[in-house]
Amino acid sequence: MNQIRIERKEKDFLVVYKPAGIAVQSARIGEMDLHHWLLGKLADEPGGGRIPCLSVIHRLDQPVEGLLVFARNKKTAGILSAQLQQQKMIKEYLAVVEKAPPRETGRLTDMLLKDSRTNCSRVAEAGTAGARQAVLEYRCLGRQPSGQALLKIRLLTGRHHQIRVQLAHAGMPIAGDRKYNPKGQNTEGELGLCAAALSFLHPVTGERLWFRTKPQGKRFLSFDLKLDERTDSCIIKGT
């Protein structure tokens, strides 16, 4: 838990870096998760003493590291949730994949069907009952002699395990993904996926805010990454 970072704290929201291995919310009794850890930190602040309001706006899978925003009141929760639904919230990821894409840039569009019993999703045929469209865009930032590549991904929809399922289906499974690529060559160790950039409109002023982080996972170390301080294009770039 000591790797958790509060990147920005305002009276209406928190932006937080979640390390890999910690659940955003856990149904397991006795298991600490990010949401409850943050509630404890806020309650311990001067003037605390009562359970604070903290709403989850979006989630990251437990093995994924990266940035999240939480709302600190119901009004802000409604505003940020609306931005998420209206695609005004921008989420960019970095992924280390086992096989480089055939083109430097591309878009993947699939129908995904979630199986709640197994907590997995899969690509389904169009017209399958319960299947929902999933869309993402990618850019290749770097390649390694091993065949691995670093992709920057922008989500245009938010589906269950979307990036992991779509990349695996496209023949570019994420390194370390034992759920969707169990027979891969690089399944040992952490998942090579990071929610590296987050942007949304300030719930009060309407100003567009940008937050970015460099991945901490070991799978990213072989790629030369630097933060791009421009706030209107590539949030993170490879060199």
Buried (B, 14 or more C-beta within 10 A) or exposed (E): EEEBEEBEBEEBBBBBBBBBEBBBEBEEEEEEBBBBBBBBBBEEEEEEEEEBBBBBBBBBBBBBBBBBBBBBBEEBBEBBBEBBEEEBBBBBBBBBBBBBBEEEEBEBEBBBBBEEEEEBBBBBEEEEEEBBEBBBBBBBBBBEEEEBBBBBBBBBBBBBBBBBBBBBBBEBBBBBBEBBBEEBEBBEEBBBBBBBBBBBBBBEEEEEBBBBBEBBBEBBEEBEBEEEEEEEEEBBBBE
